[in-house]
Each structure stands twice: as structure tokens, then as C-alpha cells.
Amino acid sequence: MIRAIRVNPRLALLLLACCLLVPSSFAQNRNLKALVGGTLIDGYGSTPIRNSVVIIEGERIKAVGQVGTLAIPPGAEVISTEGMSVLPGLWDMHVHLMINGHSDYAHWDKTYPPMMESVIMPASARQLLMAGVTSVRDLGAPLKASIAVRDRIRKGEIPGPTLYVSGPFIQHEPYPGTDYVRWGVKGADDARAKVRTLAEAGVDVIKLIDQDQMTMEEVQAVVDEAHKRKLPVVAHSHRPEEIRRGLQVGVDCFEHTGLATAPEYPSDVIAMIRERTAKMSLGPLFWTPTVQGLLNYEYVRDNPEQLDDPSWQVGLPPSIIDDIKGSLKKPGQLGYYQITPLRRPTLARKIQQLSESGVVLLIGTDSGIPMNFHSQTTWRELDAWVNSFGIDPMVAIRAATYWPSVAMRVSDQVGTVSEGKYADIIAVRGDVLRHISLLQDVDVVFKHGKQWK
């Protein structure tokens, strides 16, 4: 629902003064909006712009400046952002639109595949957009559904972030009952064929998991075929050998911080990461740690009120909502999280190791996994980085705006609030550089120039 925002008298006088300075080149424009008065964090990491003005024409940003120096075009719709932080729309680089927080994967895989394209994935996408997430990387869903939902969003038929999809995982062998979303490979030729099938269907990225169970020839074939078709490759990093193999074959981005309870990454793995990040000609090595679910599990277990938040129910029919709620009645008994209390204390050290080794960390959340709802996880990941690991808020915001656009090779189009780029912009009342958790309640959401909230 779009919120009406009133312009106060002081701002109205400033707007009038700006309009008197309007250049004639704007005179015929009618499809214009102006966000006026907020503190702009543009995504580049420089000093925020106070009393900012962002002019949107159609889908794109026409101009960026300040009250008193950048004129408001006549006829533009003025939206006050006074008292707000204005920033690029957030990215979430690791989501699963095909799941919605249910705790029983076997039940979900058996029950809901027929509804994924028509109901479940569109609902997940809508929830993310309403949370201020305007771009996402969906890493693991049925191929046909992934492409269909992505393209329906791009055509404006359903609401949602801009999607970059992987379709099914590629791995040694699918888990029981999951071959609709997990593709096993048998030999290097089969690995290349699977990647070709995905590429020709139109995926945006290739995802590897359990690559330590594949042969090196198979892993190399996946990466080589993907890169031949200009597709980035992301890979799980739950186990040290997954990381070693991924580094050897040239994986572009690693996911997660590991299933192991070891207190830190092995020294040889860190040495390999340092060697890779030192090769500047290859570009950044990206890593999406997805820590918020691990950090917050025990709190949610003991304070389960967020499980009743209606934001995660948007777009879902009552039958699915009741099924999800039923699966979460005893959050302390979920097998999925029983090792989490042992893993959580290792996270800070591993994040430190990755940061010191030169990787570029990205915001991603694994949203959709048990008790991790699409409407809540992105801001919780940002909050975890800032308040649990001491990461500078500006660094965290750039990891959710600028750097994801670089990783997905679209930084010329999105990722910052700057002239010529798509108007993917959010605003939230208060100072997010001081209180990052304010992002849990985003006030204004623009995606491609259209106001959704």
C-alpha cells in the first residue's frame, strides 16, 4: 500500500524556490517524480547528501542534487523524504523463492511443486519487494518456474524484485525426492550438457553444490561451460574441500560460512583465498556468508513472536499458511538447527578471516529456509553484520547495493542512486547509518520508477 507523505511548510517554500529556477528542458516532461529532503546514501560509500533531491523520469533517475541547487521540474509529483534515509533498493544475493519457512523439506518437496510457479514463488517475490528488496539472486528452484516468474516480473505482470535465477542446483546426485530442482551429473560431458540446457533456457547464473563429491573433471566442466556462455558460477562452501575445488576451477562466488563447527577456516584454504584475491586481473572474489539464520535461531526459538508476523503470509492461501505454522509449533525441536548452537560461535572468526583475505562480502540470507521468511531476513542480515560483527554500516549497505550489482555485471544499470540508472530506491524514516535495524520497516519503495510502497 502506498503511504501518503505530507510536505511540511518549510520544505514547501524551498520547493517553490527550486521550481522558479526550473530549466526549460524540463517543461514538457510529465512522467516525473521528485524525492525531496532526505539524506541520500547513494551506494558509492561517500559522505551522505543532506537535503537531497532525486528526480525520477519514467523508469530511470534523471538527476541527483540538493534542495536549492537542483530545480524541481514543473508538474513533477513531489514526495517528501524529510527525516528519512534514502538509499538504493536492497539486493539479497541468496534467496529461495520456492520455499517459505516451512520446517519439513520432505513434506514441502512432495506437496507443493505444482503451486510453485503460480502461487508460492510470486508470493515470495512480493514479500521481498515490500521489504525494500528490489533485486535478488534466486539460487535453486525448478527451471520452468524460475524463468516464468522472473519474466512475468520483468513484464510487469506481477510485483517482485528484479530476479537473477539459477534454476536447479548442479551436484553429484540429487537428494531423494528432489530431482525436480537438483540435477546430478555423471561425467564431464554430462556436466557440460546440463549447463548448456540451463544456459539455453535463459538462466542468469549457475549454482554448484557438494562439488567435493564430484570429480574434478566434472567440476571444471561446469565452470568452463558456464564461463564460455558468460554466466557466473556460485558454489557452496560448507566444507573446506568444496572451497578448495571451487578455487581451483575458478568459481566466481561462494555461499555460506560452513556447516563445520571448527573454529576457523583451515590455513591452506585461507592461503588459497589470498592467492586468488591477489589476482586483480580476475576481478573480485565474492562471498555470500548468509549468517543471520544461524545467529538468530536461538533468539527466535526462545522468543517466537516473529513467527506470527503477518508480513510473511502475504500472497499465500490459508492452507499453506496453516501448514507452515504447524511445522513451526516446536521451534526448539527442529532437526535443521540442532547443530546451530555449536556453529554460531565460529561465525565471527570466519567472517574476520574472509574480510582479511580480501574477498568482497555480499548480503544474502538463505531466505525461505525454516523460520527465515522473505519479508524479514534481509534487514536481519544487515543487522547481524553491523551489531554482531562490528562491520561499518556503510560497508554493509554497499554489500547490499553496489557490490551485488557488480557481481551480477549490471552496475551500469542499478546498484547506486545516480543519473541514468534505474530508479530502484527506498527510503526509511531515521538514520540507518546509526540504527541499521530501521530497515525492518521501509517506508518508501521504488522499483524501475514505479512506487510500490
C-alpha positions in Angstrom: 0.0 0.0 0.0 1.4 3.4 -0.9 1.7 5.8 2.0 0.7 9.4 1.6 3.6 11.7 2.8 2.8 15.3 3.5 5.3 18.1 2.7 5.8 20.4 5.7 5.7 24.3 5.2 9.4 24.8 5.3 10.1 22.3 2.6 7.2 23.7 0.6 8.9 27.1 0.4 12.1 25.5 -0.6 10.4 23.6 -3.4 8.7 26.8 -4.6 12.1 28.4 -4.8 13.5 25.5 -6.7 10.7 25.5 -9.2 11.3 29.1 -10.0 14.7 28.1 -11.2 13.5 25.3 -13.4 15.2 25.0 -16.8 13.0 24.9 -19.9 14.3 21.5 -20.9 12.0 20.0 -18.2 8.9 22.0 -19.3 7.3 19.3 -21.4 8.0 16.4 -19.1 5.0 14.9 -17.4 6.2 11.5 -16.1 8.3 13.0 -13.3 8.7 12.4 -9.6 10.9 14.2 -7.1 12.1 12.7 -3.8 13.0 15.7 -1.7 14.6 16.5 1.6 16.1 13.1 2.8 19.7 12.1 3.5 20.9 10.2 0.4 23.3 7.3 0.8 24.0 6.8 -2.9 25.7 3.4 -2.7 29.2 4.6 -3.6 30.3 4.9 0.1 30.9 8.6 0.1 29.6 11.2 2.5 25.7 11.1 2.5 24.0 14.0 0.8 21.8 16.1 3.1 18.6 17.7 1.9 18.8 15.6 -1.2 16.8 15.8 -4.4 16.3 12.8 -6.6 14.4 13.3 -9.8 12.9 10.3 -11.5 11.7 10.4 -15.1 9.9 7.2 -16.2 11.9 4.2 -15.1 15.2 6.0 -14.5 16.9 8.6 -12.4 17.1 11.9 -14.2 19.1 13.9 -11.8 20.5 13.9 -8.2 21.3 17.0 -6.2 20.3 19.1 -3.2 17.5 21.4 -2.3 18.3 24.9 -3.5 20.7 23.8 -6.3 18.7 21.2 -8.2 15.4 22.5 -9.6 12.1 20.6 -9.2 10.6 20.3 -12.7 7.1 21.8 -13.1 4.4 19.2 -12.8 6.6 16.7 -11.0 5.0 14.7 -8.2 6.9 15.8 -5.1 7.4 13.1 -2.4 8.9 14.3 0.8 11.7 12.3 2.3 12.5 14.7 5.1 13.8 12.9 8.2 14.5 9.8 6.1 17.5 7.9 4.8 17.3 7.5 1.1 19.3 4.7 -0.5 19.4 2.3 -3.4 17.0 -0.6 -3.3 18.4 -3.5 -1.4 19.7 -6.7 -3.0 19.5 -10.2 -1.5 22.1 -12.4 -3.2 20.8 -15.7 -1.8 17.1 -16.4 -1.7 14.9 -19.4 -2.3 11.5 -18.3 -3.7 10.3 -21.9 -3.8 10.1 -22.2 -0.1 8.5 -20.1 2.6 9.9 -21.0 6.0 8.4 -24.5 6.4 10.5 -26.8 8.5 9.9 -30.1 6.7 11.6 -30.1 3.4 10.5 -33.7 2.5 6.9 -32.7 3.0 7.3 -29.5 1.0 9.0 -31.2 -1.9 6.2 -33.8 -2.0 3.3 -31.4 -1.6 3.9 -28.0 -3.3 5.8 -28.3 -6.6 2.6 -27.8 -8.6 2.0 -24.5 -6.8 5.5 -23.0 -7.0 5.1 -21.1 -10.3 1.6 -19.9 -9.8 1.4 -19.2 -6.0 4.5 -19.7 -3.9 7.3 -18.0 -5.9 5.1 -15.0 -6.7 4.2 -14.6 -3.1 7.8 -14.8 -2.0 8.8 -12.2 -4.6 6.1 -9.8 -3.5 7.1 -10.1 0.2 10.7 -9.3 -0.7 9.7 -6.2 -2.7 7.6 -4.9 0.1 10.6 -5.3 2.4 12.6 -2.9 0.2 14.5 -5.6 -1.7 14.4 -4.6 -5.4 16.9 -7.2 -6.8 17.5 -10.8 -5.8 19.6 -13.8 -6.8 17.4 -16.9 -6.6 19.6 -19.9 -6.1 17.7 -23.1 -6.5 14.2 -23.6 -7.9 12.5 -25.6 -10.7 13.8 -24.3 -14.1 10.4 -23.6 -15.8 9.0 -21.8 -12.7 12.2 -19.8 -12.3 12.2 -18.5 -15.8 8.4 -17.9 -15.9 8.3 -15.9 -12.6 11.4 -13.9 -13.5 9.9 -13.0 -16.8 6.4 -12.2 -15.5 8.0 -9.7 -13.1 10.1 -8.1 -15.8 7.0 -7.7 -17.9 5.2 -6.0 -15.0 2.5 -8.8 -14.7 3.3 -9.5 -11.0 5.1 -7.5 -8.3 8.6 -8.5 -7.3 12.3 -7.6 -7.3 14.3 -8.0 -10.5 15.3 -11.7 -10.4 18.5 -13.3 -11.4 17.9 -17.1 -11.4 20.0 -20.2 -11.3 17.2 -22.8 -11.8 18.2 -26.2 -10.4 21.4 -26.9 -8.5 24.1 -28.9 -10.2 25.6 -31.6 -8.0 26.8 -35.2 -8.0 23.5 -36.8 -7.2 20.1 -35.4 -6.2 18.8 -35.9 -2.7 15.8 -38.3 -2.5 12.7 -36.7 -4.0 14.4 -33.6 -5.2 15.3 -34.3 -8.8 12.9 -31.6 -10.0 15.2 -29.0 -8.5 18.6 -30.8 -8.3 20.4 -32.1 -11.3 23.0 -34.8 -10.9 25.9 -35.2 -13.3 27.7 -38.3 -14.5 30.9 -37.3 -16.2 32.3 -34.2 -17.7 30.3 -34.4 -20.9 27.1 -34.7 -18.9 28.1 -31.7 -16.7 28.6 -29.6 -19.9 25.3 -30.7 -21.3 23.5 -29.8 -18.1 25.0 -26.3 -18.1 24.1 -25.9 -21.8 20.5 -26.8 -21.0 20.3 -24.2 -18.3 22.0 -21.6 -20.4 19.8 -22.1 -23.4 16.7 -21.9 -21.1 17.9 -18.4 -20.1 19.3 -18.7 -16.5 21.4 -15.9 -15.2 23.8 -17.8 -13.0 24.9 -21.5 -12.4 24.9 -23.0 -8.9 27.1 -25.8 -7.8 26.7 -27.7 -4.5 28.5 -30.7 -3.0 31.3 -30.2 -5.6 33.6 -32.2 -3.2 31.6 -35.2 -4.2 32.1 -34.7 -7.9 35.2 -35.5 -9.9 37.5 -32.5 -10.6 36.8 -33.1 -14.3 33.1 -32.6 -13.7 33.5 -29.5 -11.6 35.9 -28.0 -14.1 33.5 -28.8 -17.0 30.6 -27.0 -15.2 32.7 -23.8 -14.6 34.3 -23.8 -18.1 30.9 -24.3 -19.9 29.3 -21.6 -17.8 32.1 -19.1 -18.4 32.1 -19.9 -22.1 28.4 -18.7 -22.0 29.3 -15.7 -19.9 27.4 -17.0 -16.8 28.9 -16.6 -13.3 29.2 -19.6 -11.1 28.3 -19.7 -7.4 29.2 -22.7 -5.2 28.5 -23.9 -1.7 31.3 -23.5 0.8 30.0 -25.7 3.6 33.2 -27.9 3.7 36.8 -26.9 3.2 37.2 -29.3 0.2 34.2 -27.6 -1.5 36.2 -24.3 -1.2 39.4 -25.8 -2.4 37.9 -27.3 -5.5 35.9 -24.1 -6.2 39.0 -22.0 -6.1 40.9 -24.4 -8.3 38.4 -24.2 -11.1 37.6 -20.5 -10.9 34.2 -20.2 -9.1 33.1 -16.6 -9.0 31.2 -16.5 -5.7 31.0 -18.8 -2.6 27.9 -19.2 -0.5 27.6 -19.7 3.3 30.1 -19.9 6.1 30.3 -23.7 6.5 28.5 -26.5 8.2 31.5 -27.4 10.2 31.9 -26.5 13.9 35.7 -25.9 13.5 36.6 -22.5 15.0 38.1 -21.2 11.8 38.9 -22.0 8.1 42.0 -24.2 7.6 45.2 -22.3 6.9 45.6 -23.8 3.5 42.1 -22.6 2.5 42.9 -19.1 3.6 46.2 -19.2 1.7 44.3 -20.2 -1.5 41.8 -17.4 -1.0 44.5 -14.9 -0.5 46.3 -16.1 -3.7 43.0 -15.7 -5.6 42.1 -12.3 -4.3 45.6 -11.0 -5.1 45.0 -11.7 -8.8 43.4 -8.3 -9.6 43.0 -9.1 -13.3 40.4 -11.7 -12.4 38.3 -9.2 -10.6 36.9 -9.6 -7.0 36.2 -12.9 -5.4 32.7 -12.6 -4.0 31.4 -14.4 -0.9 27.8 -14.5 0.5 28.1 -15.7 4.1 24.3 -16.0 4.9 24.7 -15.7 8.7 21.5 -14.2 10.1 19.6 -17.5 10.3 22.4 -19.1 12.4 22.8 -16.0 14.6 19.1 -15.5 15.3 17.9 -19.1 15.7 18.2 -19.4 19.5 16.6 -16.0 19.9 13.7 -16.9 17.7 13.4 -20.3 19.4 13.0 -18.6 22.8 11.0 -15.6 21.5 8.9 -17.0 18.7 6.6 -13.9 18.3 8.1 -13.1 14.9 6.7 -16.4 13.6 3.2 -14.7 13.8 4.3 -11.7 11.8 1.6 -11.3 9.0 4.2 -10.0 6.6 5.4 -13.5 5.6 1.8 -14.6 4.9 1.2 -12.0 2.1 0.1 -13.7 -1.1 -0.2 -17.2 0.4 -3.5 -19.1 0.7 -4.7 -20.0 4.2 -3.9 -23.7 3.7 -0.2 -23.0 3.1 -0.1 -20.5 5.9 -1.6 -23.1 8.3 0.8 -25.8 7.1 3.9 -23.5 7.7 2.6 -22.5 11.1 2.0 -26.2 12.0 5.6 -27.1 11.0 7.0 -24.5 13.4 5.0 -25.2 16.5 8.0 -26.6 18.3 10.9 -24.4 17.0 13.3 -25.8 19.6 12.9 -29.3 18.3 13.7 -28.7 14.6 16.4 -31.1 13.4 17.6 -28.5 10.9 19.0 -26.3 13.7 20.3 -28.7 16.3 23.9 -28.1 15.4 23.5 -24.4 15.1 24.4 -23.5 18.8 27.8 -25.1 18.0 28.3 -23.3 14.7 27.2 -19.9 15.8 30.3 -19.1 17.9 32.6 -19.8 14.9 31.0 -17.2 12.7 32.7 -14.0 13.8 36.2 -15.6 13.3 35.3 -16.9 9.9 33.9 -13.5 8.8 37.1 -11.9 10.0 39.2 -14.4 8.1 37.3 -13.8 4.9 37.5 -10.0 5.3 41.2 -10.0 6.0 41.8 -12.3 3.0 40.4 -9.8 0.5 37.1 -11.2 -0.5 34.1 -8.9 -1.2 31.3 -9.9 1.1 27.7 -9.7 -0.2 24.4 -9.6 1.6 22.4 -12.8 1.2 20.2 -14.6 3.6 19.1 -18.1 2.5 15.6 -16.7 2.9 12.9 -19.3 2.7 14.7 -21.9 4.9 12.9 -22.9 8.1 11.7 -19.9 10.1 13.5 -17.5 7.8 10.8 -15.5 6.0 11.4 -13.4 2.9 9.8 -10.3 4.5 12.3 -10.3 7.4 15.7 -11.8 6.5 17.5 -9.1 4.5 17.3 -6.5 7.2 18.3 -9.1 9.8 21.4 -10.0 7.8 22.4 -6.3 7.7 21.7 -6.0 11.4 23.9 -9.1 12.1 26.8 -7.7 10.2 26.7 -4.4 12.0 25.7 -5.4 15.5 27.3 -8.8 15.8 30.4 -8.5 13.7 31.1 -4.7 14.0 31.1 -4.1 10.3 30.7 -0.5 9.4 27.1 0.3 8.4 28.2 1.9 5.1 30.2 -1.2 4.2 27.2 -3.4 5.0 24.9 -1.2 2.9 27.3 -1.3 -0.1 27.3 -5.1 0.3 23.5 -4.9 -0.3 23.5 -2.4 -3.1 26.7 -1.6 -5.1 28.7 -4.8 -4.8 25.8 -7.1 -5.8 25.3 -5.1 -9.0 29.0 -5.6 -9.8 28.8 -9.3 -9.0 25.9 -9.7 -11.4 27.5 -7.4 -14.0 24.7 -4.9 -14.1 26.4 -2.0 -12.2 25.8 0.3 -15.2 22.1 -0.1 -14.7 21.4 -0.5 -10.9 23.1 -0.6 -7.5 23.5 3.2 -6.9 21.3 6.2 -6.9 22.9 8.0 -9.8 21.9 9.7 -13.1 20.8 7.3 -15.8 20.3 4.2 -13.7 17.0 2.5 -13.0 15.1 4.2 -10.2 15.4 1.4 -7.6 15.2 3.5 -4.5 14.0 3.0 -0.9 13.5 5.4 2.0 13.2 4.8 5.7 12.4 7.2 8.5 15.5 7.8 10.6 19.3 7.4 10.2 20.1 3.9 9.1 23.8 4.5 9.4 23.2 4.8 13.2 20.3 2.4 13.5 20.6 -0.2 10.8 17.6 -2.1 12.1 15.3 0.7 10.9 15.4 -1.2 7.6 12.9 -3.6 9.1 10.2 -1.1 8.3 10.9 0.5 4.9 8.6 3.5 4.2 9.1 4.1 0.5 9.9 1.6 -2.2 10.5 2.4 -5.9 11.5 -0.2 -8.4 12.2 0.9 -12.0 10.5 4.2 -11.2 7.2 2.7 -10.0 6.3 3.4 -6.4 5.2 0.2 -4.7 5.1 1.5 -1.1 
